Amino acid sequence: MKTKAVKIEQYVKDEGTHPINNEVLSEIITKRELIDILKDKNIKYENSLNKLSYEKELVQLQIELVKLQQWIKNNKKRVVIIFEGRDASGKGGSIRRFIEHLNPRSMRVVALAKPTEVETGQWYFTRYIKELPNPGELVLFDRSWYNRAVVEPVMGFCTKDQYQGFMRQVPEFENMLYEDGVTIIKFWFSVSQKEQKKRFDSRKETFLKQWKISPVDEKATELWEKYTFYKEAMLSRTHTTYSPWVIVKSNDKKRARLESIRYVLSNFEYDGKEETGSLINPDPTIVSRFYRSIKRID
């Protein structure tokens, strides 16, 4: 009877450039064996292996998120995760991976539309307060009250006085939430101008992505420097010890998803965390707290 190695070697010699069949695939156990066969047959494999590795890591991290959600529920914790960033920075895709296997009964995604006429006459934070988590609940904000810190002043949707009032009030608002026991994690997804343009072009060319295109997107590249000015002001003035900003480099969307999940998991002492080993240690070259002295890609 031929050994596994001999059977695979013989197959490579006999099959030339033909596809790998099921018999040979069934003999492959290690990643090294698969790579050797693909190399011998001049098949490009790097992207496929990277995708397989990403999917494996993602599933493992999503299992940990399910554990974390159960811990939040059992211990009546209130947790807010804010996803901010320029248009096309990968916020929505990351949120989808966060919630893919979570229980919707104790988790919500909040993506508020344009304020109504009534809401525009209220205290700015009112409509966001209504969306804050109940005990045992996790709430993810796809954009948040920080619209007034960047998007609104850039696009002229608020006055200077409204902007300055918000910037004075938001640290106090978040401090009250912190003192009341609400945990807030604030992500800024950082994407380069070149990568943002590439993603905008992809949206225009791909029918299933065209719903993402908005008039605001059209001006994003044109107003890049203005966005940068207000973004830097927001990070500097609203980064606090009790509610810090966490920068996620998101030119590589898959890496950004994995590392943002790791960061969240690393912030809680949930049941079973000690069994994860190094799985939930975030990569500091991808995700890190805001520091004024560090040059960012956006």
N, C-alpha and C positions, 0 to 999 in steps of 0.2 A: 504494500500500500504506500502510495506516495505521501511524503510529509506535506504539511501545509506550505512551507517555504518552496519546496520543489514544484508543487502544483502551480503556485503563483508565478514562479520564474518561468516555467514552461509556457504558461499562458501568455506572458509578455512577449516571449520569442515567437509564438505561433500567431498571435492575433494582430501584430503590426499596429495599425492605427484604428482598428475596430473598437467599438465601445466596450467597456468592461461589463461582463455579464454577471448575472445574479450568483452563479456558482462561486466565482472569485470573490465577490463582495461578501458572501457568507463566510469566507475563510479569513477575512481581515478582522483582526482584533484591535491592533494598536494603530494610533495615528501615524506612526512612522511607516508602517507597512503600506498604508493608504498613500502617503506622500511618495514613497518609492515607486509605486505603480504609476501614479499620475505623472511623475517626472519622466519615467521610461516611455510613456506614451505621449509626451509633449502636450499634456493637458494643463491649462492654466488653472491652478487650484487655490491660490492665495485668498482671493475674495470669498470663495466658498467656505474655506476653513475658518476664515475670520467671522463669517456669518454664523457658522455652526457654533463657534466659541461664544459669540455674543448671545445667541439664543439660549445656550446652556447656562451662562452666567445670569441672564435675565430671569429665567425660570427659578433658579436658586434664590435670587434676591426677592422675587415676587412671593415665594413661599415665606420668606422672613417678613414681608409686608403684611401677609395674612396673620402671622403670629403677633406682629405689632398692633394691628387693628383689634385683635381679640383682647390684647392687654389694655389698650385704650378703653375699650368697652367695659371690661371687667372692673377697671379701676376708676371709671367715671372721669377720665381725663378729657380735656378740651384742647384739640390741636388744630392749628391753622398752618397751612403751607401756601405761601404766596409765590406765584410764578410770574416774574416780570422779565422784560427784555425787549429789544427792538423787534419789529415785525420780521417774521421768518427766522427767528432765533431758535426755534425748536421747542417752545413752551408746550404747545398742544400735543405734540408727539410724546413728550416726556410724561405729561399728565395721563395720556391714554395707557402708557405702560405702568404707571403707578397704580391705576385703578382697575386694571384688566381682570384681576381675580379677587377684588375686595367685595365685601358684602355691602350692597347699596343701602341697606337699612341703617347702617351706622357710618355712612360716608356720603359726602356730596361734593359736586364740582360746581363752583359759582362762576359764571361768565355773564356779568350784567350788561344789558344793552344800554343805549343812550338814555340818560335820565329823563323822566317824564316832566311835564310842566310843574306838577306838584313837588316832585323831588328836587327840582332846581331851586325851589323856595325854602327847602329845609336845610338844616345844618348838614354840611357836606357828608359827614360820616354816617348819617342816619340810615341810608339804604344799605350800607355795609354792615352796620350793627345787627340788622335784622337777619343777616346771613351767617353770623358767627355760630360756632358749634355749640350744641347742647352737651351736657355731661355724657361721656362715652362716645363722642362723635369726632370724626376727622373731616375737615373741610378744606378743599383745595381751591384757591382762587386763580382762575385764568385771567390775569390782570386783576387789579385790586384798587384800593383807594389811592394807590400811587399813580393812577392815571393823571391826577392833578399835579403831580410832580414833574412829569415829562411830556406825555402826549398832549394834554390840554394846553399848556403854555406854548409848545412848539406849533400847534395847529391853530392857536388863537381861540380856543374854546373856553377860556377863563380870563378874567381880568388880572392885572398885576396884583391888586389888593387881595383877590381870592387866592392867588398862588402864594403870596407871602403869608397870608393867614394860615393856609394849610401847612406850610413848612414850619411855622411856629408850633402849630397844634399837634402835628402827627407824633412827635416823640412823646408828648404827654399822653396822647390817646393810647399809644402802644404800652406806655408804662402802666396805665390803669388796667389794661388787659393783663399784663404780666403780673401785677399785684393781685389780680383776681383769680390767678391760676391758669390763664390761657397761655399755651405754648405757641409761639410764632416763629416759623422758619421762613426767611425771606430769600428767595433765589433771584439773582440777576443772570439771565442767560446771555452770554457775551459772544456775539458773532461778528466776524470781520465784514467790511464793506464789500469786498470781492465775493465772499461766500453769500452774503445777503442778496446781491444782484443775481448770482447763479440760481438761488432758490426762487426768486421772483420770476425769472425766465422759465423755470421749470413749471411754476404754477400756470403761466400763460399757455404753455405747450401741452399740459396734461389736463384732459377734460375733468377728471375726478378731483383735481386740485383747484379748479377755477373758482369754486365758491369761496376760496380763501382770499381772493383778490378784492381789495377795497380801494376807494379813493385815497385813503390815508397811506396805503402801500405805495401808490404811485408817487407820493411826495417824499417817501422815506429816504431814498438815495439823494434826492435833491437837497433835502434838509439835514443831511448827515451830521454836519458840524453843529447845527443848532441842537439836535438830539443829544450830541455828545456833551455840550455845555450843560444842559439841564440834567442829564444823567449823572454827570460828575457832581453837580451841586446836590442832587438827591442823595447819592451815596455818602458824600461827606457830611451832610447835615442830619441825616436820619439813621446813620449807623451808630448803634448804642450797644452797651454791654448786655442789656436785657433783650435787645431785638436787633442783632447784627445782620448785615448784608452778607450773603454768601455768593461769590462769583463763580459761575460755571462756564468754562470755555466750551462753546457748543458748535464750533466748526465741524467737529466730528459728532454727529447727532447721536450715534449709538453709544459712544463713550460718555457723552453728557448724560444720557438717560441712566446708564449704569451707575455713574459716580454720584449723581444727585440722589438716587435711591440709597446708595451706601451712606451718604452723608446723613440722611434722615434716620436711617436705622441706627447709626452710630450715636445718635443723640438721646436714645432712650434705653433704659434698663428693663427691657421686656422679657417675659418668660422664655427661656430657651436661647437667649442671646449668647450665653457662654459656650454654646456648642458650635457656633459659626466659625470660630477661629479667625483667620485673616479675611474671610469672605466679605465682611462689611467694612473693612478699612478703606476709606476713600482715598483716591490718588490726589495728593496735594498739588500736582502739576495741572490738574483738571478742575478741581473744586477746592476753594479756599475762602477764608473770610476776607472782606474788603480791607485793603491797606492803601492809604493815600499815596505811598511812594512807589507802588507797583504799576508799571505801564500795562494797560489792557489792550486786547486786540480790537476793541471797538471804542 
